[in-house]
């Protein structure tokens, strides 16, 4: 998990310098979206002047103020003896120059932010905890180092690397729990190899995940709480239904269920995204990382413009800059999604909403949250843009007796932000102490 980017040997024999990052991934897509948005401002100027620009409702008042100021400028020119046509041209020219200057400034800012990120000296250097179990490309990491603390098994998503829960020295839920008397186990799914490329969700849940659970239960001698994050929560929910005697509790962190709850049209577009990849999925056996990153970029096409523009204004040596780079490195360190899971998740969950319809099958049986009988805590961040809160609420509402907490955080912020300890880590710790 702590592998580093390759270093480049200096020609003069001095110590090697760290390699330049390749992200944000896919770089061409992020640059195209950012530049396209900024450059479109010039094309919109004629629409502003004639009042036909379709403004966002939140900006209409400010737009009206701008048009009024432009009209006052034109009147000043007329009062100075210029005719109306000349005044209009003069006012438009001034605004065009200002817009062009601002476009150039913002392009420079976002490019500066990306370049600084790609060359930033931060590299994740946390030592890996002991590996206590392996199967295929997956392994189980023991953050309690064999201690007698309260055990808990964490299940991350199949799409992103599990070390989001062990991101840095400042932000590691795993090490924080270990320091408070717990024995956290983290299932690192690893990168899919020839074996995993034939997997479906059934293979991951009824096979690899169950065997990892069996190892932990046997190692500690009792049932354990299982906590799933994002997609990992769906896998953990199916596990809880299948293996209730092995679980003492089920924790769900930002876990979706009703994929059409807030925006069915967007969910169906996500499903349609996989269709052109059909022949390549069959040939490669997986959906490439950059394809997945492009899919996530659809949720907020201008996110790179905003976040790298903000990063450019940070002091490069600051803790905030290091935290930004640590998170961005994790985001760019994605893993491919094997073909069978890509079809199950994108076409089944997003396209048909199989989860709510009762059509999501694992080992031939439907996954039914109403059949889950272990104590359940659902942590549903209110500012989640990746898993809409309504989607996660649907799962918690369907599990009998599930407890819900709604921290005022985002999808990733719930585990790594400054507010994570108060909003998520502490209540999760209290619940684990009661269920473990």
C-alpha positions as a printed NumPy array, in Angstrom:
array([[  0.   ,   0.   ,   0.   ],
       [  2.882,   2.396,   0.554],
       [  4.548,   1.945,  -2.814],
       [  6.086,   5.11 ,  -4.213],
       [  6.381,   6.672,  -7.611],
       [  9.607,   5.772,  -9.425],
       [ 12.495,   8.17 ,  -8.869],
       [ 14.511,   9.707, -11.706],
       [ 18.316,   9.502, -11.394],
       [ 20.013,  12.879, -11.735],
       [ 22.52 ,  13.105, -14.587],
       [ 25.189,  14.63 , -12.327],
       [ 25.051,  11.761,  -9.831],
       [ 23.243,  13.698,  -7.1  ],
       [ 20.522,  11.897,  -5.089],
       [ 17.511,  10.846,  -7.138],
       [ 14.607,  13.201,  -7.382],
       [ 11.05 ,  12.038,  -7.022],
       [  9.176,  11.289, -10.218],
       [  6.548,  13.615, -11.584],
       [  2.975,  12.52 , -10.998],
       [  0.826,  11.661, -13.994],
       [ -2.451,  12.928, -12.527],
       [ -5.001,  14.218, -12.195],
       [ -6.397,  11.305, -14.169],
       [ -7.43 ,  11.388, -16.899],
       [ -5.451,  14.583, -17.359],
       [ -6.671,  15.372, -20.872],
       [-10.316,  15.168, -19.796],
       [ -9.821,  17.483, -16.814],
       [ -7.879,  20.019, -18.879],
       [-10.473,  19.967, -21.66 ],
       [-13.338,  20.51 , -19.211],
       [-11.569,  23.353, -17.409],
       [-10.385,  25.172, -20.522],
       [-13.657,  24.624, -22.355],
       [-15.643,  26.135, -19.513],
       [-13.403,  29.176, -19.184],
       [-13.121,  29.885, -22.901],
       [-16.889,  29.638, -23.322],
       [-17.223,  32.864, -21.341],
       [-16.131,  34.927, -24.353],
       [-18.715,  33.232, -26.544],
       [-21.447,  34.106, -24.039],
       [-20.794,  37.871, -24.085],
       [-23.204,  38.679, -26.963],
       [-25.941,  36.77 , -25.145],
       [-25.313,  38.83 , -22.026],
       [-25.715,  42.106, -23.865],
       [-29.005,  41.181, -25.538],
       [-30.449,  39.621, -22.364],
       [-30.842,  36.093, -23.748],
       [-28.229,  34.353, -21.583],
       [-29.942,  31.577, -19.521],
       [-28.604,  32.39 , -16.042],
       [-28.562,  30.062, -13.108],
       [-31.358,  31.29 , -10.765],
       [-28.81 ,  32.008,  -8.037],
       [-26.926,  34.366, -10.384],
       [-29.808,  36.22 , -12.025],
       [-29.71 ,  39.145,  -9.611],
       [-25.973,  39.623, -10.062],
       [-26.406,  39.368, -13.84 ],
       [-29.066,  42.06 , -13.783],
       [-26.719,  44.302, -11.786],
       [-23.954,  43.741, -14.35 ],
       [-26.227,  44.64 , -17.269],
       [-27.318,  47.774, -15.45 ],
       [-23.699,  48.814, -14.943],
       [-23.01 ,  48.228, -18.636],
       [-25.979,  50.425, -19.535],
       [-24.697,  53.216, -17.286],
       [-21.301,  53.018, -19.015],
       [-22.986,  53.381, -22.409],
       [-24.932,  56.43 , -21.204],
       [-21.723,  58.073, -19.998],
       [-20.272,  57.752, -23.478],
       [-23.415,  59.246, -24.995],
       [-23.301,  62.163, -22.548],
       [-19.793,  62.907, -23.767],
       [-21.053,  63.467, -27.227],
       [-20.676,  59.973, -28.722],
       [-23.511,  58.424, -30.61 ],
       [-25.269,  55.284, -29.325],
       [-23.519,  52.898, -31.733],
       [-20.076,  54.065, -30.715],
       [-20.978,  53.955, -27.032],
       [-22.179,  50.391, -27.356],
       [-18.976,  49.332, -29.036],
       [-16.854,  51.078, -26.399],
       [-18.723,  49.408, -23.524],
       [-18.534,  45.983, -25.146],
       [-14.822,  46.375, -25.847],
       [-14.113,  47.189, -22.213],
       [-16.064,  44.208, -20.941],
       [-14.437,  41.921, -23.518],
       [-10.983,  43.003, -22.34 ],
       [-11.902,  42.374, -18.7  ],
       [-13.367,  38.954, -19.44 ],
       [-10.318,  37.998, -21.491],
       [ -8.011,  39.092, -18.658],
       [ -9.965,  37.03 , -16.129],
       [-10.001,  33.961, -18.391],
       [ -6.236,  34.148, -18.75 ],
       [ -5.805,  34.57 , -14.996],
       [ -7.946,  31.53 , -14.186],
       [ -6.294,  29.359, -16.829],
       [ -2.912,  30.288, -15.407],
       [ -4.124,  29.504, -11.87 ],
       [ -5.464,  26.027, -12.637],
       [ -2.404,  25.094, -14.723],
       [ -0.157,  26.332, -11.919],
       [ -2.085,  24.216,  -9.425],
       [ -1.788,  21.085, -11.561],
       [  1.919,  21.634, -12.168],
       [  2.595,  22.181,  -8.473],
       [  0.708,  19.019,  -7.622],
       [  2.628,  16.958, -10.174],
       [  5.974,  18.083,  -8.684],
       [  5.064,  18.307,  -4.985],
       [  7.647,  16.586,  -2.722],
       [  5.078,  14.819,  -0.514],
       [  5.071,  11.035,  -0.749],
       [  3.114,   8.664,   1.459],
       [  5.626,   6.945,   3.727],
       [  3.523,   5.064,   6.279],
       [  4.849,   1.598,   7.12 ],
       [  2.462,  -1.175,   6.179],
       [  0.933,  -3.171,   9.039],
       [  1.405,  -6.956,   9.106],
       [ -0.322,  -8.991,   6.406],
       [ -2.086, -11.876,   8.164],
       [ -4.018, -13.458,   5.287],
       [ -3.786, -13.451,   1.495],
       [ -5.802, -14.803,  -1.383],
       [ -5.152, -13.962,  -5.023],
       [ -4.347, -10.277,  -5.213],
       [ -6.075,  -9.5  ,  -1.895],
       [ -4.687,  -9.379,   1.62 ],
       [ -5.818,  -8.677,   5.154],
       [ -3.921,  -6.033,   7.129],
       [ -3.821,  -6.227,  10.924],
       [ -3.481,  -2.731,  12.402],
       [ -3.65 ,  -4.098,  15.93 ],
       [ -0.51 ,  -6.18 ,  15.325],
       [ -1.948,  -9.224,  17.081],
       [ -3.04 ,  -7.27 ,  20.161],
       [ -6.016,  -8.283,  22.26 ],
       [ -8.038,  -5.194,  21.361],
       [-11.64 ,  -5.287,  20.162],
       [-11.566,  -6.603,  16.584],
       [-13.354,  -4.969,  13.664],
       [-13.184,  -5.813,   9.954],
       [-13.261,  -2.939,   7.448],
       [-14.402,  -3.508,   3.872],
       [-13.497,  -0.779,   1.339],
       [-14.791,  -0.294,  -2.19 ],
       [-13.596,  -2.412,  -5.094],
       [-13.092,   0.744,  -7.177],
       [-10.622,   2.677,  -5.002],
       [ -7.663,   1.648,  -2.889],
       [ -8.501,   0.814,   0.71 ],
       [ -5.845,   3.079,   2.2  ],
       [ -8.259,   6.01 ,   2.191],
       [ -8.855,   4.641,   5.71 ],
       [ -5.107,   4.912,   6.377],
       [ -4.301,   7.947,   4.271],
       [ -1.518,   9.711,   6.149],
       [  0.065,  10.178,   9.546],
       [ -2.473,  12.905,  10.297],
       [ -5.525,  11.141,   8.84 ],
       [ -5.693,   7.41 ,   9.494],
       [ -8.898,   5.956,  10.895],
       [ -7.197,   2.559,  11.188],
       [ -4.287,   3.776,  13.316],
       [ -6.554,   6.063,  15.329],
       [ -8.753,   3.099,  16.278],
       [ -5.717,   0.96 ,  17.09 ],
       [ -4.549,   3.675,  19.471],
       [ -7.87 ,   3.432,  21.3  ],
       [ -7.811,  -0.234,  22.084],
       [ -9.263,  -1.712,  18.9  ],
       [ -7.772,  -4.271,  16.545],
       [ -8.781,  -3.056,  13.067],
       [ -8.438,  -5.433,  10.137],
       [ -8.534,  -3.854,   6.668],
       [ -9.279,  -5.966,   3.609],
       [ -7.071,  -4.667,   0.793],
       [ -8.703,  -5.999,  -2.382],
       [ -5.527,  -5.367,  -4.393],
       [ -5.316,  -4.989,  -8.132],
       [ -7.22 ,  -7.631, -10.115],
       [ -5.118, -10.335, -11.73 ],
       [ -5.993, -13.199, -14.086],
       [ -8.033, -14.94 , -11.37 ],
       [-10.072, -11.888, -10.36 ],
       [-10.824, -10.886, -13.948],
       [-13.289, -13.783, -14.025],
       [-15.036, -12.634, -10.831],
       [-18.557, -11.381, -10.316],
       [-19.903,  -9.789,  -7.155],
       [-20.844, -13.271,  -5.965],
       [-17.208, -14.36 ,  -6.18 ],
       [-16.105, -11.367,  -4.153],
       [-18.829, -11.602,  -1.481],
       [-19.672, -15.314,  -1.138],
       [-16.054, -16.231,  -1.782],
       [-13.2  , -13.914,  -0.904],
       [-14.968, -11.682,   1.625],
       [-16.493, -14.613,   3.492],
       [-13.129, -16.347,   3.714],
       [-11.506, -13.174,   5.041],
       [-14.284, -12.933,   7.637],
       [-13.764, -16.584,   8.591],
       [-10.07 , -15.916,   9.167],
       [-10.766, -12.958,  11.464],
       [-13.47 , -14.802,  13.44 ],
       [-11.193, -17.791,  13.92 ],
       [ -8.257, -15.555,  14.891],
       [-10.179, -13.689,  17.606],
       [-12.518, -16.494,  18.636],
       [-15.809, -14.617,  18.382],
       [-18.124, -12.737,  15.971],
       [-16.842,  -9.328,  14.867],
       [-18.388,  -6.076,  13.669],
       [-17.945,  -5.45 ,   9.946],
       [-17.817,  -1.882,   8.6  ],
       [-18.169,  -1.157,   4.886],
       [-17.316,   2.128,   3.198],
       [-19.197,   3.201,   0.051],
       [-19.421,   0.193,  -2.303],
       [-17.812,  -1.835,   0.471],
       [-20.945,  -1.215,   2.518],
       [-23.045,  -2.981,  -0.096],
       [-20.709,  -5.965,   0.053],
       [-20.831,  -5.901,   3.852],
       [-24.649,  -5.74 ,   3.857],
       [-24.845,  -8.823,   1.661],
       [-22.335, -10.504,   3.976],
       [-24.431,  -9.668,   7.047],
       [-27.463, -11.323,   5.483],
       [-25.482, -14.43 ,   4.56 ],
       [-23.387, -14.809,   7.717],
       [-25.317, -13.308,  10.673],
       [-23.681, -15.603,  13.246],
       [-20.234, -14.343,  12.334],
       [-21.108, -10.642,  12.699],
       [-21.706,  -8.785,  15.935],
       [-22.654,  -5.613,  14.069],
       [-22.827,  -3.943,  10.658],
       [-21.455,  -0.464,  10.014],
       [-22.398,   1.343,   6.81 ],
       [-20.423,   4.426,   5.804],
       [-21.879,   6.412,   2.882],
       [-23.391,   3.241,   1.42 ],
       [-25.801,   3.594,  -1.534],
       [-28.929,   1.529,  -2.053],
       [-31.574,   3.393,  -4.06 ],
       [-29.552,   4.503,  -7.076],
       [-32.525,   6.379,  -8.556],
       [-33.457,   8.189,  -5.331],
       [-32.443,  11.715,  -6.306],
       [-31.531,  11.673,  -9.987],
       [-32.574,   8.607, -11.957],
       [-31.522,  10.212, -15.25 ],
       [-27.927,  10.615, -14.097],
       [-27.875,   7.049, -12.797],
       [-29.019,   5.746, -16.173],
       [-26.332,   7.809, -17.912],
       [-23.773,   6.106, -15.691],
       [-25.174,   2.75 , -16.811],
       [-25.061,   3.806, -20.458],
       [-21.401,   4.732, -20.028],
       [-20.381,   1.067, -19.887],
       [-22.123,   0.07 , -23.123],
       [-19.458,   1.311, -25.587],
       [-16.859,  -0.543, -23.533],
       [-18.595,  -3.901, -24.038],
       [-16.168,  -5.434, -26.574],
       [-13.138,  -4.168, -24.63 ],
       [-14.563,  -5.5  , -21.371],
       [-14.76 ,  -8.935, -22.946],
       [-11.23 ,  -8.679, -24.305],
       [ -9.494,  -7.127, -21.289],
       [-11.651,  -8.578, -18.545],
       [-11.797,  -5.222, -16.755],
       [-12.854,  -1.587, -17.027],
       [ -9.65 ,   0.523, -16.994],
       [ -8.913,   2.972, -14.207],
       [ -9.008,   6.032, -16.462],
       [-12.436,   5.008, -17.749],
       [-13.687,   4.854, -14.168],
       [-12.101,   8.218, -13.397],
       [-13.848,   9.704, -16.422],
       [-17.106,   8.279, -15.127],
       [-16.662,   9.904, -11.715],
       [-15.723,  13.184, -13.404],
       [-19.254,  13.362, -14.829],
       [-20.546,  14.041, -11.315],
       [-18.756,  17.413, -11.309],
       [-16.975,  18.153, -14.606],
       [-15.443,  21.354, -13.236],
       [-14.121,  19.877, -10.008],
       [-10.506,  19.908, -11.235],
       [-10.834,  23.587, -12.17 ],
       [-12.057,  24.44 ,  -8.681],
       [ -9.77 ,  22.293,  -6.557],
       [ -6.506,  22.885,  -8.445],
       [ -7.256,  26.585,  -8.619],
       [ -7.587,  26.509,  -4.84 ],
       [ -4.421,  24.437,  -4.479],
       [ -2.439,  27.017,  -6.486],
       [ -3.214,  29.568,  -3.776],
       [ -1.912,  27.354,  -0.942],
       [  1.589,  27.706,   0.46 ],
       [  3.39 ,  24.679,  -1.052],
       [  5.058,  23.758,   2.251],
       [  1.846,  24.016,   4.303],
       [  0.043,  21.107,   5.971],
       [ -3.016,  21.955,   3.904],
       [ -1.024,  21.473,   0.69 ],
       [  0.385,  18.142,   1.905],
       [ -3.121,  16.987,   2.838],
       [ -4.396,  17.965,  -0.62 ],
       [ -1.599,  16.017,  -2.329],
       [ -2.121,  12.969,  -0.118],
       [ -5.799,  12.803,  -1.025],
       [ -5.209,  13.53 ,  -4.695],
       [ -2.575,  10.788,  -4.859],
       [ -5.134,   8.337,  -3.486],
       [ -7.761,   9.472,  -5.987],
       [ -5.326,   8.903,  -8.848],
       [ -4.238,   5.514,  -7.501],
       [ -7.415,   3.768,  -8.593],
       [ -7.804,   0.154,  -9.644],
       [ -9.632,  -1.352, -12.627],
       [-13.072,  -2.853, -12.102],
       [-13.34 ,  -6.412, -13.38 ],
       [-15.807,  -6.944, -16.216],
       [-18.37 ,  -8.994, -14.289],
       [-18.532,  -6.473, -11.454],
       [-18.643,  -3.525, -13.86 ],
       [-21.73 ,  -5.014, -15.506],
       [-23.356,  -5.942, -12.186],
       [-22.748,  -2.517, -10.666],
       [-23.166,  -0.112, -13.589],
       [-25.905,  -1.844, -15.561],
       [-27.585,  -3.531, -12.582],
       [-27.341,  -1.052,  -9.732],
       [-27.256,   2.248, -11.639],
       [-29.224,   1.293, -14.716],
       [-31.998,  -1.002, -13.43 ],
       [-31.786,  -0.131,  -9.714],
       [-31.596,  -3.856,  -8.961],
       [-30.979,  -3.23 ,  -5.271],
       [-34.359,  -1.595,  -4.643],
       [-36.132,  -3.918,  -7.076],
       [-34.941,  -6.969,  -5.143],
       [-33.132,  -8.207,  -8.244],
       [-29.554,  -7.994,  -6.976],
       [-28.562, -11.627,  -6.54 ],
       [-25.593, -13.065,  -4.653],
       [-25.037, -16.812,  -5.   ],
       [-28.546, -17.188,  -6.403],
       [-30.381, -15.37 ,  -3.589],
       [-31.641, -11.755,  -3.547],
       [-29.928,  -9.325,  -1.189],
       [-32.692,  -8.227,   1.193],
       [-31.837,  -5.593,   3.827],
       [-35.055,  -6.499,   5.624],
       [-33.478,  -9.857,   6.437],
       [-30.473,  -8.314,   8.23 ],
       [-30.761,  -8.973,  11.946],
       [-27.458,  -7.694,  13.361],
       [-27.151,  -4.285,  15.08 ],
       [-26.57 ,  -1.711,  12.356],
       [-25.17 ,   1.821,  12.298],
       [-25.533,   3.869,   9.125],
       [-23.316,   6.959,   8.831],
       [-24.847,   9.096,   6.086],
       [-22.928,  12.32 ,   5.312],
       [-25.258,  15.199,   4.501],
       [-22.944,  16.782,   1.901],
       [-22.249,  13.626,  -0.068],
       [-22.236,  14.254,  -3.835],
       [-21.047,  10.769,  -4.778],
       [-23.685,   8.832,  -2.839],
       [-26.753,  11.078,  -2.505],
       [-28.045,  10.975,   1.094],
       [-31.465,   9.778,  -0.072],
       [-29.814,   6.728,  -1.636],
       [-28.082,   5.777,   1.621],
       [-31.149,   6.575,   3.741],
       [-33.129,   4.016,   1.75 ],
       [-30.807,   1.234,   2.905],
       [-30.841,   2.282,   6.556],
       [-34.629,   2.55 ,   6.498],
       [-34.932,  -0.984,   5.114],
       [-32.795,  -2.624,   7.839],
       [-34.823,  -3.363,  10.966],
       [-33.689,  -1.269,  13.928],
       [-30.841,   0.436,  12.079],
       [-29.465,   3.535,  13.764],
       [-28.724,   6.537,  11.548],
       [-26.274,   9.395,  12.027],
       [-25.939,  12.247,   9.536],
       [-22.649,  14.128,   9.965],
       [-22.373,  17.447,   8.086],
       [-19.549,  16.153,   5.875],
       [-18.871,  14.914,   2.351],
       [-18.277,  11.438,   0.975],
       [-14.495,  11.499,   1.4  ],
       [-14.463,  14.175,   4.083],
       [-16.25 ,  11.802,   6.442],
       [-13.021,   9.793,   6.781],
       [-10.194,  12.301,   6.187],
       [-11.393,  15.865,   6.805],
       [-10.742,  18.001,   9.88 ],
       [-14.293,  17.254,  11.025],
       [-14.04 ,  13.483,  10.557],
       [-12.877,  12.717,  14.098],
       [-15.783,  14.538,  15.72 ],
       [-18.452,  13.716,  13.159],
       [-17.608,  10.093,  12.316],
       [-14.645,   8.544,  14.115],
       [-15.899,   9.211,  17.657],
       [-19.489,   8.   ,  17.143],
       [-18.216,   4.978,  15.215],
       [-15.863,   4.193,  18.106],
       [-18.689,   4.404,  20.631],
       [-20.849,   2.088,  18.538],
       [-18.038,  -0.417,  18.011],
       [-17.363,  -0.478,  21.749],
       [-21.019,  -1.357,  22.335],
       [-21.257,  -4.018,  19.63 ],
       [-17.773,  -5.576,  19.636]])
